[in-house]
Amino acid sequence: MHLIHQKFKKSKYQQGTVLLWGLVGLLVLAGLGITAGRIATLDTKIAGNAMFDDFSYQGAEASLRRSSNLYLIEQTAKQEATTHTDKEVGPYNDAISNGEQISSVGTISMGTSITCPPVLQGVAMSTSATPKTGNVSCRLFTVNADSNVPGTSAESQHTAGILKFVPAE
């Protein structure tokens, strides 16, 4: 019993260095853990921003497709002839996830008459819309689409040009 008691007796040469090195090791591990957590948070934010940028890009592209149909082009030509203003289309709201939406709007403007490209051989056109008879002109319609994801800084702006044959004035 005397041997067991002697084992646990404190020696006068112990200075607590193991405790000190243990605390230093824990401090280093805590620093690494905090740094890893911050890096993971930053990576999550970067991935989220990239996702919202993709959503706004897709919203602008969808707005361009919706705005460039023949009916809206015809409405733009009529509005331009009467009020000399661009046609606004939208707003379009497309759901993405968790109740969030992409908001996009577009405008269509009609340019001045331009020279029509040559008619391709073998392409059927009505006689009233043949450039050779002088009954048709070409117009360049410009479609602008703006899209954003509310609550984020993600936004996109796209422009497309559409060349259309229109009756000559």
C-alpha positions in Angstrom: 0.0 0.0 0.0 2.9 2.3 0.6 4.0 1.9 -3.0 0.7 3.0 -4.4 0.6 6.1 -2.2 4.1 7.0 -3.3 3.2 6.8 -7.0 0.6 9.6 -6.7 2.7 11.8 -4.6 3.6 15.1 -6.2 7.2 15.5 -7.1 8.8 18.8 -6.5 10.2 18.8 -10.0 6.8 18.9 -11.9 6.1 22.3 -13.4 2.8 21.7 -15.3 4.4 21.8 -18.8 2.1 19.0 -20.0 -0.9 21.1 -19.0 0.6 24.2 -20.8 1.3 22.2 -24.0 -2.2 20.7 -23.9 -3.7 24.2 -23.7 -1.6 25.4 -26.6 -2.7 22.4 -28.6 -6.3 23.1 -27.8 -5.9 26.8 -28.8 -4.4 25.8 -32.2 -7.2 23.4 -32.8 -9.8 26.0 -31.9 -8.2 28.5 -34.3 -8.3 25.9 -37.1 -11.9 25.1 -36.3 -13.0 28.7 -36.4 -11.1 29.3 -39.7 -12.7 26.2 -41.3 -16.1 27.4 -40.2 -15.6 30.8 -41.8 -14.3 29.3 -45.0 -17.4 27.0 -45.2 -19.7 30.0 -44.6 -17.9 32.0 -47.3 -18.2 29.1 -49.8 -21.9 28.8 -49.1 -22.4 32.5 -49.7 -20.4 32.2 -53.0 -22.5 29.2 -54.1 -25.7 31.0 -53.2 -24.7 34.2 -55.1 -23.8 32.1 -58.2 -27.2 30.3 -58.0 -29.1 33.6 -57.8 -27.0 35.0 -60.7 -28.0 32.0 -62.8 -31.7 32.5 -61.8 -31.6 36.2 -62.9 -29.8 35.2 -66.2 -32.5 32.6 -66.9 -35.2 35.1 -66.0 -33.8 37.6 -68.5 -33.6 35.0 -71.2 -37.2 33.9 -70.6 -38.3 37.5 -70.7 -36.6 37.9 -74.1 -38.3 34.8 -75.4 -41.7 35.9 -74.2 -41.3 39.5 -75.5 -40.1 38.6 -79.0 -43.2 36.9 -80.3 -44.9 38.1 -83.4 -48.0 39.4 -81.6 -46.0 41.7 -79.3 -43.9 42.9 -82.3 -47.1 43.8 -84.1 -48.4 45.6 -81.1 -45.2 47.5 -80.8 -45.4 48.6 -84.4 -49.0 49.8 -83.9 -48.1 51.6 -80.6 -45.1 53.2 -82.2 -47.2 54.5 -85.1 -49.8 56.1 -82.8 -48.0 57.2 -79.7 -44.3 57.0 -80.7 -43.4 55.1 -77.5 -41.8 51.7 -76.8 -44.0 48.8 -75.8 -43.5 47.6 -72.2 -44.1 43.9 -71.6 -44.3 42.1 -68.3 -43.7 42.1 -65.4 -43.1 38.4 -65.3 -42.8 36.6 -62.0 -41.4 33.1 -62.1 -41.2 31.0 -58.9 -37.9 29.4 -58.1 -37.9 27.8 -54.6 -39.0 28.4 -51.1 -41.5 31.1 -52.3 -38.8 33.2 -54.0 -39.4 34.6 -57.4 -37.5 36.0 -60.4 -39.0 39.4 -61.4 -38.4 40.4 -65.0 -39.7 43.1 -67.4 -39.0 44.0 -71.0 -39.4 46.7 -73.5 -39.6 46.5 -77.3 -38.6 49.4 -79.4 -39.0 49.7 -83.2 -36.2 51.1 -85.2 -36.3 53.0 -88.5 -36.7 51.3 -91.8 -33.6 49.5 -93.1 -32.7 47.8 -96.3 -34.0 44.3 -96.4 -31.6 41.5 -96.9 -31.8 39.7 -100.2 -34.6 37.2 -100.5 -33.3 33.6 -100.6 -34.0 31.5 -103.6 -36.7 28.9 -103.0 -38.2 30.8 -100.1 -41.9 31.5 -100.6 -43.2 35.0 -99.9 -46.6 36.5 -100.8 -46.5 39.1 -103.6 -47.5 41.8 -101.3 -44.5 41.2 -99.1 -41.9 40.9 -101.8 -39.1 43.5 -101.4 -38.8 43.7 -105.2 -42.3 45.1 -105.5 -41.6 47.9 -103.0 -44.5 46.8 -100.7 -42.3 45.8 -97.8 -39.6 47.2 -95.7 -37.5 45.8 -92.9 -37.4 47.0 -89.3 -35.1 46.2 -86.5 -37.0 45.7 -83.3 -34.9 45.8 -80.1 -36.0 43.8 -77.1 -34.5 44.7 -73.8 -35.1 42.5 -70.7 -34.2 43.2 -67.1 -34.4 40.5 -64.5 -33.6 40.3 -60.8 -34.1 38.2 -57.7 -35.7 40.4 -55.0 -33.7 40.4 -51.8 -30.4 39.7 -53.5 -28.1 41.7 -55.7 -28.5 39.3 -58.6 -29.7 41.0 -61.8 -29.2 40.6 -65.5 -29.9 42.8 -68.5 -30.2 41.2 -72.0 -30.8 42.7 -75.4 -31.9 41.0 -78.6 -32.4 42.4 -82.1 -35.2 41.0 -84.3 -35.4 41.8 -88.0 -38.9 41.7 -89.3 -40.5 42.3 -92.7 -43.3 44.9 -92.3 -45.7 46.5 -94.9 -44.2 49.5 -96.5 -45.5 52.9 -95.4 
